[in-house]
Amino acid sequence: MSFLLQEVGLTHSNGHMALAAITLRAQQGENIALIGPSGAGKTTLLNTIGTALLPTQGVMTVLGQQPKASSARALRQLRARIGTVHQAAPIPARQRVVTAILAGKLGQWPVWKSLACLIYPQDMAGARQVLERVHLGEKLFVRCDQLSGGQLQRIGIARVLYQEAQLILADEPVSALDPTLALDTVQLLVKEAKSRNATLVASLHAVDLARSCFDRLVGIRDGRIAFDLPAHAVTDAQLQSLYAAETAPAETVRPQPSFLVDGQVMPAHGCR
Ligand SMILES: Nc1ncnc2c1ncn2[C@@H]1O[C@H](COP(=O)(O)OP(=O)(O)OP(=O)(O)O)[C@@H](O)[C@H]1O
C-alpha cells in the first residue's frame, strides 16, 4: 500500500475545515487524478498526503509511516521519498536550472554531497537527461528568473523525475502549459510513475485530460470525496454534479471529441 487516509480531517489555523472525513487508499503504483471545483480541497489533500500539513482528525499512513507519530528525522526521510510538483515551483529566482533540478535529491544525498553541489553541480549528466525529457535540454545553465511560467513548471517536473520518488504528488502540474505540452507532460508523468511502480496523484482542472490519462478519478467537493471511481466509470452526470456551482463554462466537463486545457480546446488525441 502507498498511502491510507482514514476519516482524515484538516482544519486550518483560522478554523476553516478544508477536509472532512476523507477515507482514501492507494496501492503502490496506482495513478489517480483529483478533480473538483476551485477551493474544493485538492491542494490541501495533496499537502496532507505529502506531510506538509498534518491531519487534525483521523489517521494517515504514508509509505508505511504515520507522519503524526514520526520523529523529525523519520519525517525528513519519509519526505525524501515523496516528490511534489507545486502549482508554482518554489525555485529561487537566481538559481541555475541545473541546481534546481539536482535539489530533487538533496534529501537523499549525504550532507557532504549536498554542500558540494552548492559549489559545483554533482550530476550534470543526470540533470541534462531529465531536462531533455521535458524538452528543455538547452536550458541547463540558464537562471530560473529567465524562464517563462510554463518552463518553470516543467523544471519542477524535471526535478521530481530526477528525484525518483516512490510517491509523486502533482498539484495542477500543467496549468501553465499549452494544450499540446500539457498532454505530453501528463503522459510523461504517468509513464514515469508506471515505469518505476511509483504512485502518482495529480490534481487537474482539465477534466478530460484526467479522464483520458489516469486510471482512477477522485472527485472532491467541499472538502469531501464526492466519488472515487475507475476513470472509465465516471459519468458526465457525476461531473456536472461535481462542478454544479461552478461558473466555468459547461465545456469544461464536455467529453470527447474535444477537450479543454485551461480554457483552450484541443483535439481528442489523449492518452487512450
Ligand atoms: N492556509 C490556509 N488557511 C485557511 N484556509 C485555507 C488555507 N489554505 C486553503 N484554505 C482554504 O481551504 C479550502 C481548500 O483550498 P484548496 O487550496 O485545498 O482548494 P483547491 O481545490 O486546491 O482549489 P484550486 O483548484 O482553486 O487550487 C479553500 O476554501 C481555501 O480558501
PDBQT file of the ligand as one rigid body, heavy atoms in Angstrom, charges set to zero:
ROOT
HETATM    1  N1  LIG A 301      -3.650  28.208   4.846  1.00  0.00    +0.000 N 
HETATM    2  C1  LIG A 301      -4.963  28.271   4.799  1.00  0.00    +0.000 A 
HETATM    3  N2  LIG A 301      -5.670  28.831   5.804  1.00  0.00    +0.000 NA
HETATM    4  C2  LIG A 301      -7.014  28.881   5.774  1.00  0.00    +0.000 A 
HETATM    5  N3  LIG A 301      -7.773  28.376   4.780  1.00  0.00    +0.000 NA
HETATM    6  C3  LIG A 301      -7.127  27.818   3.749  1.00  0.00    +0.000 A 
HETATM    7  C4  LIG A 301      -5.697  27.725   3.686  1.00  0.00    +0.000 A 
HETATM    8  N4  LIG A 301      -5.353  27.108   2.545  1.00  0.00    +0.000 NA
HETATM    9  C5  LIG A 301      -6.503  26.832   1.903  1.00  0.00    +0.000 A 
HETATM   10  N5  LIG A 301      -7.574  27.244   2.618  1.00  0.00    +0.000 N 
HETATM   11  C6  LIG A 301      -8.972  27.102   2.269  1.00  0.00    +0.000 C 
HETATM   12  O1  LIG A 301      -9.235  25.710   2.170  1.00  0.00    +0.000 OA
HETATM   13  C7  LIG A 301     -10.116  25.444   1.091  1.00  0.00    +0.000 C 
HETATM   14  C8  LIG A 301      -9.489  24.447   0.161  1.00  0.00    +0.000 C 
HETATM   15  O2  LIG A 301      -8.396  25.086  -0.514  1.00  0.00    +0.000 OA
HETATM   16  P1  LIG A 301      -7.503  24.286  -1.548  1.00  0.00    +0.000 P 
HETATM   17  O3  LIG A 301      -6.382  25.198  -1.951  1.00  0.00    +0.000 OA
HETATM   18  O4  LIG A 301      -7.150  22.983  -0.965  1.00  0.00    +0.000 OA
HETATM   19  O5  LIG A 301      -8.522  24.089  -2.765  1.00  0.00    +0.000 OA
HETATM   20  P2  LIG A 301      -8.272  23.555  -4.246  1.00  0.00    +0.000 P 
HETATM   21  O6  LIG A 301      -9.313  22.541  -4.529  1.00  0.00    +0.000 OA
HETATM   22  O7  LIG A 301      -6.859  23.135  -4.411  1.00  0.00    +0.000 OA
HETATM   23  O8  LIG A 301      -8.544  24.878  -5.088  1.00  0.00    +0.000 OA
HETATM   24  P3  LIG A 301      -7.940  25.351  -6.505  1.00  0.00    +0.000 P 
HETATM   25  O9  LIG A 301      -8.461  24.392  -7.529  1.00  0.00    +0.000 OA
HETATM   26  O10 LIG A 301      -8.519  26.729  -6.647  1.00  0.00    +0.000 OA
HETATM   27  O11 LIG A 301      -6.445  25.354  -6.395  1.00  0.00    +0.000 OA
HETATM   28  C9  LIG A 301     -10.434  26.788   0.433  1.00  0.00    +0.000 C 
HETATM   29  O12 LIG A 301     -11.664  27.254   0.931  1.00  0.00    +0.000 OA
HETATM   30  C10 LIG A 301      -9.305  27.675   0.900  1.00  0.00    +0.000 C 
HETATM   31  O13 LIG A 301      -9.726  29.015   0.995  1.00  0.00    +0.000 OA
ENDROOT
TORSDOF 0
